[in-house]
């Protein structure tokens, strides 16, 4: 539980100093943190459909932009699978 708390605390510090983050980035990141916690803080596989539903993102273009931005800006490591049933591998940094 301490690791999870540290992860969230670190994110809050980074959010305050990052002018690029929009509410959709933050929403998606919190969903990713929830999945990460459910998977014992290990890299996890998830689908775009599932993450969009949980994060309340309705556009695939918005989801794609946000997930790639989070990776580019160093919040996650994202390994897309390009297979709709397998899901992509995500690791929180």
C-alpha positions as a Markdown table, in Angstrom:
| # | Residue | x | y | z |
|---|---|---|---|---|
| 1 | Unk | 0.0 | 0.0 | 0.0 |
| 2 | Unk | 2.9 | 2.4 | 0.7 |
| 3 | Unk | 4.2 | 1.9 | -2.9 |
| 4 | Unk | 0.7 | 2.8 | -4.3 |
| 5 | Unk | 0.5 | 5.9 | -2.1 |
| 6 | Unk | 3.9 | 7.0 | -3.2 |
| 7 | Unk | 3.0 | 6.5 | -6.9 |
| 8 | Unk | -0.1 | 8.7 | -6.5 |
| 9 | Unk | 1.7 | 11.4 | -4.4 |
| 10 | Unk | 4.5 | 11.5 | -7.1 |
| 11 | Unk | 1.9 | 11.9 | -9.8 |
| 12 | Unk | 0.2 | 14.8 | -8.0 |
| 13 | Unk | 3.6 | 16.6 | -7.7 |
| 14 | Unk | 4.2 | 16.1 | -11.4 |
| 15 | Unk | 0.7 | 17.2 | -12.4 |
| 16 | Unk | 1.2 | 20.6 | -10.7 |
| 17 | Unk | 4.3 | 21.3 | -12.7 |
| 18 | Unk | 3.2 | 19.9 | -16.1 |
| 19 | Unk | 1.2 | 22.4 | -18.1 |
| 20 | Unk | 0.6 | 19.8 | -20.9 |
| 21 | Unk | -1.7 | 17.6 | -18.9 |
| 22 | Unk | -5.4 | 17.9 | -19.6 |
| 23 | Unk | -8.3 | 16.4 | -17.6 |
| 24 | Unk | -8.4 | 13.5 | -20.1 |
| 25 | Unk | -4.8 | 12.7 | -19.4 |
| 26 | Unk | -5.4 | 12.8 | -15.7 |
| 27 | Unk | -8.6 | 10.7 | -15.9 |
| 28 | Unk | -6.8 | 8.1 | -18.0 |
| 29 | Unk | -3.8 | 8.0 | -15.7 |
| 30 | Unk | -6.0 | 7.4 | -12.7 |
| 31 | Unk | -7.7 | 4.5 | -14.5 |
| 32 | Unk | -4.2 | 3.1 | -15.3 |
| 33 | Unk | -3.2 | 3.4 | -11.7 |
| 34 | Unk | -6.3 | 1.5 | -10.6 |
| 35 | Unk | -5.5 | -1.3 | -13.0 |
| 36 | Unk | -1.9 | -1.3 | -11.9 |
| 37 | Unk | -3.0 | -1.7 | -8.3 |
| 38 | Unk | -5.4 | -4.5 | -9.2 |
| 39 | Unk | -2.4 | -6.3 | -10.9 |
| 40 | Unk | -0.2 | -6.1 | -7.8 |
| 41 | Unk | 1.8 | -3.2 | -9.1 |
| 42 | Unk | 3.1 | -5.2 | -12.1 |
| 43 | Unk | 2.9 | -4.4 | -15.8 |
| 44 | Unk | -0.6 | -5.2 | -17.0 |
| 45 | Unk | -2.4 | -5.9 | -20.2 |
| 46 | Unk | -5.6 | -3.9 | -21.0 |
| 47 | Unk | -7.7 | -3.0 | -24.0 |
| 48 | Unk | -8.5 | 0.4 | -25.4 |
| 49 | Unk | -12.2 | -0.2 | -25.1 |
| 50 | Unk | -11.9 | -1.0 | -21.4 |
| 51 | Unk | -9.7 | 2.0 | -20.6 |
| 52 | Unk | -11.9 | 4.4 | -22.6 |
| 53 | Unk | -15.0 | 3.2 | -20.7 |
| 54 | Unk | -13.4 | 3.6 | -17.3 |
| 55 | Unk | -11.8 | 7.0 | -18.1 |
| 56 | Unk | -15.1 | 8.3 | -19.7 |
| 57 | Unk | -13.3 | 9.0 | -22.9 |
| 58 | Unk | -15.6 | 8.7 | -25.9 |
| 59 | Unk | -13.3 | 9.3 | -28.8 |
| 60 | Unk | -10.6 | 6.9 | -29.9 |
| 61 | Unk | -8.6 | 9.8 | -31.2 |
| 62 | Unk | -8.6 | 11.4 | -27.8 |
| 63 | Unk | -7.7 | 8.1 | -26.1 |
| 64 | Unk | -4.8 | 7.5 | -28.6 |
| 65 | Unk | -3.5 | 11.0 | -28.2 |
| 66 | Unk | -3.6 | 10.8 | -24.4 |
| 67 | Unk | -2.0 | 7.3 | -24.1 |
| 68 | Unk | 0.8 | 8.3 | -26.4 |
| 69 | Unk | 1.3 | 11.7 | -24.6 |
| 70 | Unk | 1.5 | 9.9 | -21.3 |
| 71 | Unk | 4.2 | 7.7 | -22.8 |
| 72 | Unk | 6.1 | 10.5 | -24.4 |
| 73 | Unk | 6.1 | 12.6 | -21.3 |
| 74 | Unk | 7.4 | 9.7 | -19.2 |
| 75 | Unk | 4.4 | 8.7 | -17.1 |
| 76 | Unk | 4.0 | 5.2 | -18.5 |
| 77 | Unk | 5.7 | 2.7 | -20.7 |
| 78 | Unk | 3.2 | 1.6 | -23.4 |
| 79 | Unk | 3.6 | -1.4 | -25.6 |
| 80 | Unk | 0.7 | -1.6 | -28.1 |
| 81 | Unk | -0.4 | -5.0 | -29.2 |
| 82 | Unk | -2.5 | -4.0 | -32.2 |
| 83 | Unk | -4.7 | -7.0 | -31.4 |
| 84 | Unk | -8.2 | -6.1 | -30.1 |
| 85 | Unk | -8.5 | -9.2 | -27.9 |
| 86 | Unk | -5.0 | -9.4 | -26.4 |
| 87 | Unk | -4.7 | -5.8 | -25.2 |
| 88 | Unk | -1.6 | -3.6 | -24.8 |
| 89 | Unk | 1.0 | -3.9 | -22.1 |
| 90 | Unk | 1.3 | -0.9 | -19.8 |
| 91 | Unk | 3.8 | -0.2 | -17.0 |
| 92 | Unk | 3.7 | 2.8 | -14.7 |
| 93 | Unk | 7.0 | 4.8 | -14.4 |
